[in-house]
Amino acid sequence: MSDDLFAGTEAAARFVEVALPVPLRRRFTYRVPAGTPLPPVGSRVAVPFSGRKLVGVVLGHPEAAPEGVKRIKSVAGLIERDPVFEPELLQFLLEAADYYLHPVGDVLRAAAPALPTEALRALRQGGFLEDGEALAGPVVATRTELFARPAATPEGRVGASQQVVLALVAERGEVSVGELRAHVKDARGVVRRLAERGLLTVEEREVPTDPFFSQPVAPDRPPEPTDAQREAIERLTRALDEGASTHLLHGVTGSGKTEVYLRVIAEARARGRGALLLVPEIALTPQLVHRFRARFGDGIAVLHSALTQTQRALAWRGLRRGELHLAVGARSALFAPVQNLGVIVVDEEHDPSFKQEEGFRYHARDMAILRAHRAGAVCVLGSATPSIETRFRADREQVALSVLPSRATARSLPDVELVDLKRHGPGPSGHPLITGPLHRALERCLADQGQAILFLNRRGFAPSLRCEMCGEVAECPACSVSLTEHRRAQVLRCHYCDYRTAITPTCPSCGLRGLTPIGTGTEGLEDVLANVFAPAKVARLDRDTAAGGRAVESVLDRLRRGEIDVLVGTQMVTKGHDIPGVTLVGVILADQSLAFPDFRASERTFQLLSQVAGRAGRGEREGKVVLQTFQPTHPAIACAKHHDYGRFFQAELEARRELEYAPFGRLVAVRVDAGDERRAQEAADRLAERARAHPAARAGVVSILGPAPAPIARLRARFRFRLMLRSPQRRALRAVARALADRIDEGLGSARAHVDVDPVSML
């Protein structure tokens, strides 16, 4: 198909400004001749670019061509007649791209639904669809479902089954026949008869097949809120009618934050407004989705990585058309096209996984605040251990604060015992990481028919292997990290690039038999516990056991049913799980994360310990926590023992103030990598020179730290250097960062570089 698909005279031409998915921080202009429909702002078009066709998003309709440009190519085709981005969402995405200094076309590509198969095929063949109906696409991996809505109040008698259906539909507003089958026999027949009497309206439509909807869920009965919950609900409900605002819901583990979310979202829906719930990792929170389905039914878009492109497109379309009003998902769900957005909830707002570390490096929590502000919505940030920055803003009344100081049940927070690993050696098992106090606590727990969770943030059998003959440690050939032993699979693996090699009986360096495991991972700990505490049933939950489908939920279901006595895991066991039978939590190395080269290491340690401790004692019986540590007096450890967020917050705040770290200063990281170490170093030096030459740096307003080798100096066969910009003044910091982004756009030879605004990871 010709580039001049929309043929016409240049004098009659109109223009569109298009964002393209290319690594350039600029927009491109194309012409649309007179007599041809002008693609609306927010719609997707195909355009010629550098000898191929790309899909871009229309951002505007300039009245004239850019000055100095002699030849402007024509738009090749329109992908959909209706905009894929409405004004509210498009403006938010443009602001997000600007804030993070990221190419806007790449941002819009990340936020848009996948292209239909026909459109992709046409692009590959050099042509394009001309009918503008590409969005429909093929419908696969879906089913049709009948939905019932209330239509009228019954004036005559109705049967018992009909009463049940009418009550459920009146409570929910819309219920699928699939859900009704859990409550009445012949649900389809009952619905049909009610529809014939004009008491219900029914609609049959496609819904995606999704593991989160594989089992029916009975409606729940909302519990009576505690006084603290009621106060938070009333405050947030008032906020729905007052315009955009941000609220921190600071509630201890088990205090009922989820019930507050449910009530506020219900209030938003009652006002005809949509809602968005962001969670750190959707695969770890099926129980949360279960609760939302029980309250709101199946009219929910659950957005997660296991969805097919078609399922994602269907969810997007359901939200875009207003058929679905609630979206639940991890950080990328922030871009869901929820109509008339009324509330955004960010659960566990402190969690670092809300920061995207590759490509478009946005922070979903921070951008949720921005989107809520632009949409006139309420943003609720919930956490038992709020980030230092969020709590600081709340104390300065920049964010409204509601506190849930105690658990929603009669149970108090669990008792925490510190075990000093400098004083306590191995217990009866002989294993150095199972001390006497932990061993005895496990014995008591199992004797009382309780369940235990043991947390160790190291996967595999052993973190590394060392040869006792020559002293060499087995390392990844592509990364400057040791290889982890996975004994059951008989492989050594790199947890960064996934390099694998078979375990051999002899050392690759000296050829002698002397390879010895160093340290213990979850696989090794699982084996020890299974032997020592037999016949107790021991299981493991980490990235190795959680691959695919409902693996995480399957393990947690077994734990809930009492089929697992002791669950060993990484931080996957710390997030959002409510298992009433768990009465003991053990942390094997409580200070392990304090050694990370990151100014947030102390904060993350406290948060992690508080979260995992909160898994204990959530049922009828009291809980106990055992923290094993080499640093029992460290503030993160000592404050976690007493569940004392306030004392930790003040201590950490003072440490940050002295060093001008957040919330007293801001950071921008510039990371450089190349296949050759010298070229990576040279590129980093050139960027540092550009930064130091900036007036804000020369005036001392912006500090330039580095460049220096990154903490992991080599990753995936590329050498890495890091440059840090720091300043208490946001505007000056952004000016220097933008100058470096412009320098990166000019090219760095074979080296690559990217700018990370407000970095979370220091690696």
C-alpha positions in Angstrom: 0.0 0.0 0.0 1.3 3.4 -0.9 2.4 6.0 1.6 0.0 8.3 -0.3 -3.1 6.2 0.7 -4.8 9.5 1.6 -4.0 11.2 -1.7 -4.7 14.9 -2.1 -3.0 18.2 -2.9 -0.5 19.6 -0.5 -2.4 22.9 -0.3 -5.5 21.0 1.0 -3.5 18.9 3.5 -4.1 18.7 7.2 -1.7 17.4 9.7 -1.5 15.1 12.7 1.1 15.0 15.4 2.0 11.3 16.2 3.9 9.6 19.0 5.8 6.6 17.7 7.3 3.7 19.7 10.9 4.6 19.0 13.7 5.5 21.5 13.5 9.2 20.6 12.0 11.9 22.9 10.1 13.7 20.1 6.9 13.7 18.1 6.4 13.3 14.4 4.2 15.1 11.9 2.3 13.4 9.1 -0.3 14.8 6.6 -3.9 13.9 6.2 -5.3 15.4 2.9 -8.6 17.2 2.7 -11.6 15.0 2.1 -10.2 12.3 4.4 -11.5 11.8 7.9 -9.2 13.4 10.4 -8.0 10.7 12.9 -9.1 11.8 16.3 -6.7 12.6 19.1 -6.0 9.4 21.1 -6.6 7.1 18.1 -3.9 4.8 16.6 -2.7 5.1 13.0 -0.2 3.3 10.9 2.5 5.6 9.4 5.7 5.1 7.3 8.9 5.4 9.3 12.4 4.6 8.1 11.3 2.2 5.4 8.7 0.3 7.5 5.3 0.9 9.0 4.8 1.7 12.6 1.8 2.2 14.8 1.5 5.5 16.5 -0.9 7.5 18.6 -2.4 10.8 17.4 -1.6 13.6 19.9 -2.9 16.6 18.1 -3.8 18.4 14.9 -1.3 21.2 14.1 -2.5 23.8 11.7 0.8 23.9 9.7 3.8 21.7 9.0 6.9 22.2 11.1 9.2 25.0 9.8 12.0 23.9 7.5 10.4 20.5 6.7 10.0 20.1 2.9 8.4 16.8 2.5 5.9 15.3 4.9 4.7 11.7 4.4 1.0 10.7 4.7 -0.7 8.6 7.3 -1.0 5.0 5.9 -4.1 3.9 7.6 -6.4 4.2 10.7 -6.5 1.3 13.2 -9.7 2.1 15.0 -12.3 4.8 14.4 -12.7 5.5 18.1 -9.8 6.8 20.2 -8.0 4.1 22.2 -7.2 6.8 24.8 -9.7 9.1 26.2 -8.6 12.7 27.1 -8.2 12.0 30.8 -6.0 8.9 30.3 -4.1 10.4 27.4 -3.2 13.6 29.3 -2.1 11.5 32.3 0.2 9.4 30.2 1.7 12.4 28.5 2.5 13.9 31.9 3.9 10.6 33.1 6.2 10.4 30.1 7.4 13.9 30.7 8.0 13.3 34.4 10.1 10.2 33.8 11.9 11.7 30.7 10.8 8.7 28.7 9.9 8.6 25.0 6.1 9.2 24.9 5.5 6.7 22.1 7.0 4.0 24.2 4.8 5.0 27.1 1.7 4.9 25.0 2.6 1.5 23.5 3.0 0.1 27.0 -0.4 1.4 28.0 -2.4 0.5 24.9 -4.1 -2.9 24.3 -2.3 -5.2 21.8 -2.9 -4.8 18.1 -5.5 -7.3 16.7 -4.1 -10.2 14.6 -5.4 -8.8 11.3 -3.6 -5.4 11.9 -0.3 -7.1 12.7 -0.6 -9.4 9.6 -1.4 -6.4 7.4 1.6 -4.4 8.8 4.0 -7.3 8.2 2.8 -7.6 4.6 3.4 -3.9 4.0 -0.2 -2.9 3.8 -2.9 -1.9 6.2 -6.5 -2.3 7.0 -8.7 0.4 5.5 -12.0 -0.3 7.1 -11.0 0.9 10.6 -12.6 -2.1 12.3 -9.4 -3.8 13.4 -10.1 -3.5 17.1 -12.7 -6.2 17.0 -10.1 -8.9 16.2 -10.5 -12.6 16.7 -12.2 -13.7 19.9 -10.6 -16.8 21.4 -10.1 -18.2 24.9 -13.5 -16.7 25.9 -16.9 -17.8 26.8 -20.4 -16.3 26.7 -22.2 -15.6 29.9 -25.7 -14.4 30.7 -25.9 -11.4 33.1 -29.0 -10.2 34.9 -29.9 -6.7 36.1 -32.9 -5.4 38.1 -35.7 -3.9 36.0 -38.7 -3.5 38.3 -39.9 -4.1 41.8 -42.2 -7.2 42.0 -45.9 -6.4 42.7 -47.1 -9.9 43.0 -45.9 -13.1 44.6 -42.5 -14.6 43.6 -41.2 -18.0 44.4 -38.4 -18.8 46.9 -35.8 -19.2 44.2 -36.9 -16.1 42.5 -36.7 -14.2 45.8 -33.0 -15.3 46.2 -32.2 -14.2 42.6 -33.9 -10.8 42.9 -32.2 -10.2 46.3 -28.8 -11.0 44.9 -29.3 -8.9 41.7 -30.6 -5.9 43.8 -27.6 -6.1 46.1 -25.0 -6.4 43.3 -26.6 -4.4 40.5 -25.6 -7.2 38.1 -25.0 -10.9 38.6 -24.0 -13.6 36.1 -26.1 -16.8 35.8 -22.9 -18.7 36.5 -22.8 -17.1 40.0 -26.5 -17.7 40.6 -26.0 -21.4 40.1 -24.3 -21.5 43.4 -27.5 -20.3 45.1 -30.5 -21.7 43.2 -31.2 -24.7 41.0 -32.0 -24.0 37.3 -30.6 -20.5 37.6 -31.0 -19.9 33.9 -34.7 -20.9 34.0 -35.4 -18.7 37.0 -33.8 -15.7 35.3 -35.7 -16.3 32.1 -39.0 -16.4 34.0 -38.2 -13.2 35.9 -37.2 -11.5 32.7 -40.5 -12.6 31.1 -42.3 -10.9 33.9 -40.3 -7.7 33.4 -38.5 -8.0 36.7 -35.0 -8.5 35.3 -33.2 -7.5 32.1 -30.7 -9.9 30.7 -27.7 -9.6 28.4 -25.5 -12.2 27.0 -21.9 -11.1 26.3 -18.4 -12.5 26.0 -16.2 -12.8 29.1 -12.6 -14.0 29.2 -11.6 -17.3 30.6 -9.3 -16.6 33.5 -7.9 -18.6 36.4 -9.1 -16.0 38.8 -12.7 -16.8 37.8 -12.3 -20.6 37.6 -14.3 -21.2 40.8 -17.7 -19.8 41.8 -17.7 -17.5 44.7 -20.6 -17.0 47.1 -21.6 -13.4 48.0 -20.2 -12.3 51.4 -21.9 -10.5 54.2 -20.0 -7.4 55.1 -18.8 -7.5 58.7 -19.7 -4.8 61.1 -16.8 -2.3 60.9 -14.7 -1.4 63.9 -14.8 2.2 65.2 -11.5 3.0 63.4 -12.7 1.4 60.2 -16.0 3.3 60.3 -14.2 6.6 60.8 -11.9 5.9 57.8 -14.8 4.8 55.6 -16.8 7.9 56.5 -13.8 10.2 55.8 -13.1 8.6 52.5 -16.7 8.6 51.5 -16.9 12.3 52.1 -13.8 12.7 50.0 -15.6 11.1 47.0 -17.9 14.1 46.9 -15.2 16.7 47.5 -12.9 16.2 44.5 -9.4 14.9 44.1 -7.4 14.0 47.2 -4.8 11.6 48.5 -5.3 9.5 51.7 -2.9 7.3 53.6 -4.7 4.4 55.4 -2.1 3.3 57.9 -3.3 0.1 59.5 -1.4 -2.6 61.4 -1.4 -6.1 59.8 -4.9 -7.7 60.2 -6.6 -4.3 61.0 -9.1 -4.7 58.1 -7.7 -2.3 55.5 -9.3 -4.5 52.7 -12.7 -4.0 54.2 -12.2 -0.3 54.1 -11.2 -0.6 50.4 -14.3 -2.6 49.7 -16.7 -0.1 51.4 -15.2 2.9 49.6 -15.2 1.3 46.2 -18.9 0.3 46.8 -19.6 4.0 47.6 -17.9 5.0 44.4 -19.9 2.5 42.4 -23.1 3.7 44.0 -22.3 7.2 42.6 -21.8 5.7 39.1 -18.0 6.0 39.3 -15.3 3.4 38.5 -12.5 2.1 40.7 -9.0 0.8 40.3 -7.2 -1.4 42.8 -3.4 -1.8 42.4 -1.6 -4.6 44.3 2.2 -5.4 44.4 1.9 -8.8 42.6 -1.4 -10.1 41.4 -0.2 -13.7 41.4 0.3 -13.5 45.2 -3.1 -12.1 46.0 -5.8 -14.5 44.7 -7.4 -14.3 48.2 -7.9 -10.6 47.7 -9.5 -11.1 44.3 -11.8 -13.7 45.9 -13.0 -11.1 48.4 -13.7 -8.6 45.7 -15.6 -11.1 43.7 -17.6 -12.1 46.7 -18.5 -8.4 47.2 -18.9 -7.2 43.6 -19.4 -10.3 41.6 -17.6 -11.3 38.4 -17.9 -7.9 36.7 -14.3 -7.2 37.5 -11.3 -6.9 35.1 -8.4 -8.7 36.7 -5.3 -7.7 34.8 -2.2 -9.9 35.2 0.7 -11.3 33.2 -1.0 -14.7 32.6 -3.7 -13.2 30.4 -3.4 -13.8 26.6 -3.4 -10.7 24.4 -6.9 -11.4 23.4 -8.0 -11.6 27.1 -6.2 -8.3 27.8 -7.9 -6.7 24.8 -11.3 -7.9 26.0 -10.7 -6.6 29.5 -9.6 -3.3 28.0 -12.7 -3.1 25.8 -15.0 -3.9 28.7 -13.6 -1.1 30.7 -13.4 1.3 27.8 -17.1 0.7 27.0 -18.2 1.0 30.6 -19.3 -2.6 30.8 -16.8 -3.2 33.6 -16.3 -0.6 36.3 -13.6 -2.1 38.5 -10.1 -3.1 37.5 -7.7 -5.1 39.7 -4.1 -5.7 38.9 -0.4 -5.0 39.4 1.4 -1.8 38.4 0.5 -1.8 34.7 -3.2 -1.9 35.6 -2.7 1.8 36.4 -3.2 2.4 32.6 -6.6 0.7 32.6 -9.3 2.8 30.8 -11.7 2.8 33.8 -14.6 5.2 33.0 -15.5 8.1 35.3 -12.8 7.1 37.7 -13.8 7.7 41.3 -11.2 5.9 43.4 -7.7 4.4 43.1 -6.5 2.1 45.8 -2.8 1.2 46.1 -2.5 -1.7 48.5 0.8 -2.2 50.2 1.9 1.2 48.8 5.4 0.8 50.3 6.2 -2.3 48.1 9.2 -1.7 45.8 7.6 -3.9 43.1 5.4 -0.9 42.2 8.5 0.5 40.5 9.0 -0.7 36.9 12.7 -1.4 36.6 13.0 -1.9 32.8 11.8 0.2 29.8 9.4 2.9 31.1 10.7 3.2 34.6 7.6 4.6 36.4 6.4 4.2 40.0 2.8 3.1 40.0 2.1 4.5 43.4 3.3 8.0 42.5 1.5 7.9 39.2 -1.7 6.7 40.8 -1.6 10.0 42.8 -1.2 11.9 39.6 -3.9 10.1 37.8 -6.4 10.5 40.6 -5.6 14.2 40.7 -6.2 14.6 37.0 -9.4 12.5 37.1 -10.9 14.3 40.2 -10.7 11.0 42.1 -9.7 9.8 45.5 -6.3 8.0 45.9 -6.1 5.6 48.9 -2.6 4.4 49.8 -2.8 1.5 52.2 0.0 -0.1 54.3 0.9 -1.5 57.7 4.4 -0.1 57.1 4.1 3.0 54.9 7.1 4.2 53.0 9.1 6.9 54.7 8.1 9.4 52.0 4.4 8.8 52.3 4.2 9.0 56.0 6.4 12.1 56.0 3.9 13.8 53.6 1.0 12.7 55.9 2.7 14.2 59.0 3.1 17.4 57.0 -0.7 17.2 56.1 0.1 17.0 52.4 -1.7 13.7 52.5 -4.8 13.0 54.7 -4.2 10.3 57.3 -6.5 7.6 58.7 -5.1 5.1 61.2 -6.3 1.6 62.1 -4.2 1.0 65.3 -5.3 -2.6 66.2 -6.4 -5.8 64.5 -10.1 -6.1 63.5 -10.4 -9.2 65.6 -10.0 -9.5 69.3 -6.4 -10.9 68.8 -3.5 -8.7 69.5 -0.3 -8.5 67.4 2.0 -11.6 67.9 4.7 -11.7 70.5 8.2 -11.4 68.9 11.3 -13.1 70.3 14.8 -12.0 69.1 17.4 -14.7 68.9 21.0 -13.4 68.7 22.9 -15.6 66.3 26.2 -14.5 67.9 25.1 -16.2 71.1 22.9 -19.0 69.9 24.4 -21.8 67.9 22.7 -24.8 66.2 19.8 -26.5 68.0 19.1 -30.2 68.2 19.1 -30.5 64.4 22.7 -29.4 64.1 21.9 -27.0 61.4 23.5 -23.6 62.0 20.4 -21.6 60.9 18.0 -23.6 63.1 18.8 -22.4 66.6 17.6 -23.9 69.9 14.8 -21.3 70.4 13.5 -21.7 66.9 13.7 -25.5 67.1 11.7 -25.5 70.4 9.1 -23.0 69.0 8.6 -25.3 66.0 8.1 -28.3 68.3 5.5 -26.5 70.4 3.7 -25.2 67.3 3.4 -28.7 65.8 2.5 -30.3 69.1 -0.4 -27.8 69.4 -1.5 -28.7 65.8 -0.6 -25.2 64.6 1.1 -24.2 61.3 4.3 -22.4 60.8 5.8 -20.1 58.1 9.6 -19.9 57.9 11.0 -17.0 55.9 14.4 -17.1 54.2 15.0 -14.7 51.3 17.4 -17.0 49.4 16.3 -19.4 46.7 17.9 -22.7 45.8 19.7 -25.3 47.9 22.8 -23.1 48.6 23.6 -19.5 47.4 27.0 -20.6 46.1 29.6 -23.4 45.7 33.2 -23.0 46.6 36.1 -25.3 46.0 37.9 -26.1 49.2 41.1 -27.0 47.2 41.6 -23.9 45.2 39.2 -21.5 46.8 37.3 -20.6 43.6 33.6 -19.7 43.8 31.4 -20.9 40.9 30.4 -17.7 39.1 28.1 -16.8 36.2 30.1 -16.3 33.0 27.9 -13.3 32.0 27.3 -11.6 35.4 29.5 -10.7 38.3 27.5 -12.9 40.7 27.9 -16.4 42.1 25.8 -19.3 40.8 23.2 -20.8 43.0 23.0 -24.5 43.6 19.6 -26.1 42.8 20.3 -29.7 44.0 17.0 -31.3 42.9 17.4 -30.1 39.4 21.2 -30.8 39.5 22.0 -27.4 38.1 23.8 -24.2 39.0 21.8 -21.2 38.1 22.3 -17.4 37.8 19.2 -15.6 39.2 19.9 -12.6 37.1 20.4 -13.9 33.5 19.1 -17.5 34.1 22.4 -19.1 32.9 22.4 -22.8 33.8 25.1 -25.4 33.9 25.1 -28.9 35.3 26.6 -29.6 38.7 29.8 -31.6 38.3 31.7 -33.6 40.9 34.9 -31.8 40.2 35.9 -28.1 40.3 35.9 -26.5 36.9 39.0 -24.5 37.8 41.4 -27.0 39.4 39.7 -30.3 38.4 39.8 -31.6 42.0 36.9 -32.9 44.1 36.3 -30.1 46.6 33.1 -28.3 45.8 31.2 -27.3 49.0 27.9 -25.5 49.5 28.2 -22.0 51.1 25.1 -21.0 53.1 21.5 -22.3 52.9 18.6 -21.5 50.5 14.9 -22.4 50.8 15.4 -25.7 49.0 18.1 -26.8 51.5 16.1 -25.5 54.5 13.0 -27.5 53.3 15.0 -30.7 53.1 16.5 -30.2 56.6 13.1 -29.5 58.2 11.4 -32.4 56.5 14.0 -34.7 58.0 14.2 -33.2 61.5 10.5 -32.7 62.0 9.1 -35.8 60.3 6.3 -36.7 59.9 5.3 -33.0 59.7 4.4 -32.0 56.1 6.9 -29.4 54.8 6.4 -27.4 51.6 8.1 -24.5 49.9 6.9 -21.4 48.1 9.4 -19.4 46.0 9.9 -18.5 42.4 11.1 -22.0 41.6 7.9 -23.7 42.9 5.5 -21.0 41.8 5.9 -21.2 38.1 2.8 -21.4 36.0 -0.9 -21.3 36.4 -2.3 -21.4 39.9 0.8 -22.8 41.5 0.9 -20.1 44.2 -2.7 -20.4 45.1 -2.4 -24.2 45.0 0.3 -24.1 47.7 -1.7 -21.6 49.8 -4.9 -23.7 49.4 -3.1 -26.7 50.8 -1.9 -24.6 53.7 -5.4 -23.4 54.5 -6.8 -26.9 54.4 -4.1 -28.1 56.9 -2.3 -30.2 54.3 1.0 -28.3 55.1 2.4 -28.0 58.6 5.5 -25.9 57.8 5.8 -23.6 54.8 9.3 -22.4 53.8 9.6 -19.5 51.4 11.1 -16.3 50.2 9.3 -12.9 50.5 6.4 -14.5 48.5 5.2 -15.8 51.9 5.1 -12.3 53.4 2.5 -10.6 51.2 -1.2 -10.4 51.8 -1.9 -14.0 53.0 -4.5 -14.5 55.7 -4.1 -18.1 57.0 -5.9 -18.6 60.3 -4.0 -21.7 61.3 -0.6 -20.1 61.2 0.5 -19.5 64.8 4.3 -19.4 64.3 6.5 -17.3 62.0 10.2 -17.8 61.9 12.7 -15.4 60.2 15.9 -17.3 59.6 18.2 -14.3 58.9 16.4 -11.1 59.9 19.3 -8.8 59.0 20.1 -10.3 55.6 18.7 -7.4 53.6 20.6 -4.8 55.8 23.7 -5.5 53.7 22.2 -4.3 50.5 24.0 -1.2 49.0 20.9 0.9 49.2 19.9 3.8 51.5 16.5 2.2 51.8 17.9 -1.1 53.2 16.9 -0.4 56.7 13.4 0.6 55.8 12.9 -2.4 53.6 14.2 -4.7 56.4 11.7 -3.2 58.9 8.9 -3.5 56.4 9.6 -7.1 55.4 9.9 -8.2 59.0 6.7 -6.4 60.1 4.8 -7.9 57.1 6.0 -11.5 57.6 5.4 -11.2 61.4 1.8 -10.1 60.6 1.1 -13.6 59.1 1.0 -15.1 62.6 -2.0 -15.2 65.0 -4.7 -14.1 62.5 -7.1 -16.8 63.6 -8.5 -17.8 67.0 -5.1 -18.6 68.6 -2.4 -16.2 69.5 0.7 -16.0 67.3 4.4 -16.0 68.0 7.3 -14.7 65.9 11.0 -15.7 66.1 13.5 -13.4 64.5 17.1 -14.8 64.2 19.6 -12.0 63.7 23.3 -11.0 64.1 22.2 -7.4 64.8 19.5 -7.4 67.5 20.1 -3.8 68.4 19.7 -2.4 64.9 16.7 0.0 64.8 15.0 -2.0 62.0 15.2 -5.2 64.1 14.5 -3.7 67.5 11.5 -1.7 66.3 10.1 -4.7 64.4 10.2 -6.7 67.6 7.9 -4.2 69.3 5.8 -3.5 66.2 6.9 0.1 66.7 6.5 1.9 63.3 6.6 5.3 65.0 10.0 4.9 66.6 11.5 3.4 63.5 10.1 6.2 61.3 11.7 8.9 63.5 15.1 7.2 63.6 15.1 6.6 59.9 13.9 10.1 59.2 16.9 11.6 61.1 19.4 9.4 59.3 17.9 10.5 55.9 17.9 14.2 56.9 21.7 14.2 57.5 22.4 12.7 54.1 19.7 14.6 52.2 18.0 11.3 51.0 14.3 11.1 50.4 12.1 12.7 51.6 14.6 15.6 52.1 16.2 15.2 48.7 15.6 13.6 45.3 17.6 11.3 43.2 18.0 10.5 39.5 20.1 7.5 38.5 21.8 7.4 35.1 22.9 3.9 34.2 25.4 3.1 31.4 26.3 -0.3 30.0 28.3 -1.7 27.1 29.9 -5.0 26.0 33.3 -3.5 26.5 34.2 -2.2 29.9 36.4 0.7 28.6 33.6 2.0 26.4 31.1 1.8 29.2 33.5 3.8 31.4 34.1 6.4 28.7 30.4 6.9 28.0 29.7 7.3 31.7 32.5 9.9 32.0 31.1 11.9 29.1 27.7 12.0 30.7 29.3 13.1 34.0 31.1 15.9 32.3 27.9 17.1 30.7 26.2 17.0 34.2 29.0 18.8 35.9 29.0 21.5 33.2 25.4 22.4 33.9 24.8 25.7 35.8 22.8 23.9 38.5 25.7 21.6 39.2 28.3 24.3 39.1 26.3 26.3 41.6 26.3 23.4 44.0 22.5 23.0 43.8 22.7 19.5 42.2 25.4 17.0 43.4 26.9 14.6 40.9 28.0 11.3 42.5 30.2 9.1 40.4 30.4 7.6 37.8 31.4 4.3 39.5 30.9 0.6 38.7 27.4 -0.5 39.5 27.0 -2.8 42.5 26.6 -5.7 40.0 29.3 -4.5 37.7 28.6 -7.0 34.9 25.1 -8.2 34.0 24.1 -10.3 31.0 27.6 -9.9 29.5 27.5 -6.1 29.7 29.6 -3.9 31.9 27.7 -1.4 34.0 28.4 2.0 35.4 26.2 4.3 37.5 26.0 8.1 37.8 23.8 9.6 40.5 22.2 13.1 40.6 21.0 14.4 44.0 19.3 17.6 45.0 16.7 19.0 47.4 15.3 21.1 44.5 13.2 19.2 42.0 13.3 21.8 39.3 17.1 22.0 39.2 17.5 18.2 39.4 15.1 17.8 36.4 17.0 20.4 34.4 20.3 18.4 34.8 18.5 15.1 34.1 16.9 16.5 31.0 20.3 17.7 29.7 21.6 14.1 30.2 18.6 12.7 28.4 19.3 15.0 25.5 22.9 13.8 25.5 21.8 10.2 25.4 19.6 10.9 22.5 22.6 12.2 20.6 24.1 8.7 20.8 26.9 7.1 22.9 28.4 4.8 20.3 28.1 1.2 21.3 27.2 2.1 24.9 23.6 2.3 26.1 22.3 4.6 28.8 19.0 5.4 30.5 17.7 7.9 33.0 15.8 6.6 36.1 13.9 9.4 37.9 13.2 8.6 41.6 15.1 5.2 41.5 14.0 2.5 43.9 16.7 -0.1 43.2 20.3 1.0 43.6 21.7 -2.0 41.7 
